Amino acid sequence: MPECELSAAVAGGIAQADAGTALHHAPTGAIREHLTAHPEAADARRGPRAGREAVARAVGPKDAGAGVTPA
């Protein structure tokens, strides 16, 4: 959820937002893109790295202190 939408939701009285779906789709899409771009990729460790990096981008700087960093 973009920061401006989150701020508007809080101002409107929303006390809780579920970011789980976005955080689920970020790594799945990134791994799929990695495997499509690199069909020879037999090393299973490289696909999840793309997923972790996508989650870190999805979380963004607003949660930078939460310990989520790309590997």
Buried (B, 14 or more C-beta within 10 A) or exposed (E): BEEEEBEEBEEEEEEEEEEEEEBEEBBEEBBEBBBEEEEEBEEEEEBBBBBBBBBBEBBEEEEEEEEBEEE
